[in-house]
Amino acid sequence: MQERLARKLDLERMLSKVKPHPAPTPRLEQYTISAETAATVLYVAAYADRCIVGKSILDLGCGTGRLALGAAFLGAKSVTGIDIDKNAVKTASANASEAYLEDRLQWIVGDLDAVHGRFDTVLQNPPFGVQKRGADRKFITKALELGTVAYSLHKRPGQDLFLLRKIRTSSDGAVAVSPSPFMKRFVGENGGRIVAVYAMLMSIPHMFNFHNKKTHDFVVDLYVVQRE
């Protein structure tokens, strides 16, 4: 398939039209990834690493489909999205139709154990473990089981104002950083290795009654991991 050289701004505009979950629940940490963050993740995967165009893509915990739709928009060969929430998948399917991308995507309602096989690239914005400690670990092990390479977002511990300023002034919205000792050990113990880590900004709107800000900005780390 011919590579689609999409402008990042065009990708962000398309992703901004993706409808969020109609009734998200805190327990599942159903925060829709922002269009800007999703575009940055996809740009790294597609144009820096050549892991999107013409590849088979799996979006684990796809939610309403922002990463999956972006991969299809950029020219993935096939894209599969899976989520345990049927309402999220229903919304993702509707989003695909509205973007005229439904012929490139398939959706699965089920937990992570419902998907098998091999994929070139796994994309995921898993639960950060705020509601359930360690909730993101199963996503990492599943991504290493199914994919050759995986792009996985994780909340960066603590607050680093210097790093936050550096990200905001970065031309591409991402700054290379070192992996946490825990992630380095955990990925290695599960048959993978960390290729790169990029810190980027995530913004989520006021969604639940315990949120006390109109928007909340924080730093997330994009881990690029490969199966050994």
C-alpha positions in Angstrom: 0.0 0.0 0.0 1.3 3.5 -0.9 2.3 5.5 2.1 -0.1 8.2 3.1 2.0 11.3 4.0 -0.6 13.0 6.1 0.1 16.3 7.8 0.0 16.0 11.6 -2.5 18.8 11.7 -4.8 16.9 9.3 -4.5 13.8 11.5 -5.4 15.8 14.6 -8.4 17.3 12.9 -9.7 13.9 11.9 -9.1 12.5 15.4 -10.8 15.5 17.0 -14.0 14.4 15.3 -14.0 11.0 17.0 -16.8 11.0 19.5 -15.9 10.1 23.1 -17.6 7.5 25.2 -21.2 8.4 25.9 -21.2 7.2 29.5 -17.6 6.5 30.8 -17.0 4.8 34.1 -14.2 5.7 36.5 -13.6 2.0 37.4 -12.4 1.3 33.8 -10.5 4.6 33.6 -12.2 5.4 30.3 -10.4 8.6 29.5 -10.4 9.3 25.8 -6.9 10.0 24.6 -6.7 13.6 23.3 -6.4 14.1 19.6 -3.0 15.8 20.0 -1.5 13.0 22.0 -3.0 10.3 19.7 -1.5 12.1 16.7 1.9 12.3 18.3 1.9 8.6 19.1 0.8 7.7 15.6 3.4 10.0 14.0 6.2 8.3 16.0 4.9 4.9 15.0 4.2 5.7 11.4 7.0 8.0 10.2 9.8 7.6 12.7 9.6 3.8 13.0 7.7 2.8 9.9 5.3 0.6 11.9 1.9 1.7 10.7 1.7 1.9 6.9 1.0 -1.4 5.3 1.1 -3.2 8.7 -1.5 -5.2 10.7 -2.4 -3.2 13.7 -4.1 -4.1 17.0 -5.5 -1.5 19.4 -5.8 -3.1 22.8 -8.5 -1.4 24.9 -9.5 0.6 21.9 -12.3 2.7 23.6 -14.0 4.7 21.0 -11.3 4.0 18.5 -9.1 7.1 18.2 -5.7 5.2 17.9 -7.3 2.5 15.6 -8.9 5.1 13.3 -5.7 7.1 13.1 -3.8 4.0 12.1 -6.3 3.3 9.3 -6.2 6.9 8.2 -2.4 6.7 7.8 -2.6 3.6 5.7 -2.5 0.5 7.8 -3.2 -2.8 6.0 -5.7 -3.9 8.6 -6.7 -2.7 12.0 -8.4 -4.6 14.9 -9.8 -2.9 18.0 -10.8 -4.7 21.1 -12.5 -3.4 24.2 -14.4 -5.0 27.1 -17.1 -2.3 27.0 -19.7 -2.9 24.2 -20.9 0.7 24.3 -17.3 1.9 23.6 -17.0 -0.5 20.7 -20.4 0.5 19.4 -19.2 4.2 19.4 -15.9 3.2 17.8 -17.8 1.4 15.0 -20.0 4.5 14.4 -16.9 6.7 14.4 -15.3 4.5 11.7 -18.4 4.8 9.6 -18.4 8.6 9.9 -14.8 8.7 8.9 -15.4 6.4 5.9 -12.8 4.0 7.3 -15.1 1.0 8.3 -13.8 -1.2 5.5 -10.3 -1.2 7.1 -11.3 -1.9 10.7 -12.8 -4.8 12.7 -14.0 -4.5 16.3 -14.2 -7.1 19.0 -16.1 -6.9 22.3 -14.2 -8.8 24.9 -11.4 -8.8 27.4 -7.8 -9.2 26.4 -7.9 -13.0 26.4 -10.5 -12.9 23.5 -7.9 -11.9 20.9 -5.2 -14.3 19.5 -2.8 -14.4 16.6 0.1 -12.2 15.5 0.1 -8.5 14.6 2.9 -6.3 13.3 2.1 -3.4 15.7 0.1 -3.0 18.9 -1.2 0.4 20.0 -2.6 0.9 23.4 -3.7 3.5 26.0 -4.3 1.1 28.9 -5.7 2.0 32.3 -3.0 3.8 34.3 -3.7 1.9 37.4 -5.2 4.8 39.4 -8.4 2.9 40.2 -6.8 -0.6 40.2 -3.1 -0.8 40.9 -1.2 -2.6 38.2 -4.1 -2.6 35.7 -1.7 -1.7 32.9 0.5 -4.7 33.4 -1.8 -7.2 31.7 -1.8 -5.0 28.6 2.0 -5.0 28.4 2.2 -8.8 28.6 -0.6 -9.2 26.1 1.0 -6.7 23.7 4.3 -8.6 23.9 2.5 -11.9 23.2 0.6 -10.6 20.2 2.8 -7.9 18.6 6.2 -7.6 17.1 6.4 -4.0 18.4 4.1 -2.2 20.8 3.4 1.4 21.6 2.0 1.8 25.1 1.1 4.9 27.1 1.7 5.0 30.8 1.3 7.8 33.4 4.7 9.2 34.5 5.1 9.1 38.3 5.4 12.4 40.1 5.4 15.9 38.6 8.4 17.2 36.7 7.7 20.9 35.8 11.0 21.2 33.9 10.0 18.2 31.7 6.5 19.6 31.2 7.9 22.9 30.0 10.4 21.1 27.7 7.5 19.1 26.1 5.4 22.2 25.6 8.3 23.9 23.7 9.2 20.8 21.7 8.5 21.1 18.0 7.0 17.5 17.8 5.4 17.3 21.2 7.6 14.5 22.5 10.9 14.3 24.4 13.1 11.2 24.7 13.5 10.1 28.3 14.8 7.1 30.2 12.6 4.1 31.2 11.6 3.6 34.8 13.5 0.8 36.5 10.2 -1.1 37.1 9.2 -1.0 33.4 12.6 -2.0 32.3 12.6 -5.0 34.6 8.9 -5.9 33.9 9.3 -5.8 30.1 12.5 -7.9 30.2 10.8 -10.5 32.5 8.0 -10.8 29.9 10.2 -11.5 26.9 10.6 -8.0 25.5 13.0 -5.0 25.4 12.4 -1.3 25.6 13.5 0.4 22.3 12.6 4.0 23.3 10.5 6.1 25.7 9.0 9.4 24.8 7.4 11.8 27.3 4.4 13.7 26.0 1.6 15.8 27.3 -1.9 14.4 28.0 -4.9 16.5 28.6 -8.3 15.2 29.8 -11.4 17.3 30.4 -13.6 17.3 33.4 -15.5 14.0 33.2 -16.3 12.8 36.7 -17.6 14.4 39.9 -14.3 14.0 41.7 -12.5 16.1 39.0 -11.8 19.6 40.3 -10.4 21.2 37.2 -11.9 22.0 33.8 -8.9 20.2 32.2 -6.1 18.3 33.7 -2.7 18.3 32.0 -0.1 15.7 33.0 2.9 13.9 31.5 2.6 10.4 30.0 5.4 8.1 28.8 5.1 6.4 25.4 7.0 3.1 25.7 8.1 1.5 22.5 8.8 -2.2 23.2 9.7 -5.2 21.0 9.3 -8.9 21.6 12.7 -10.6 21.8 
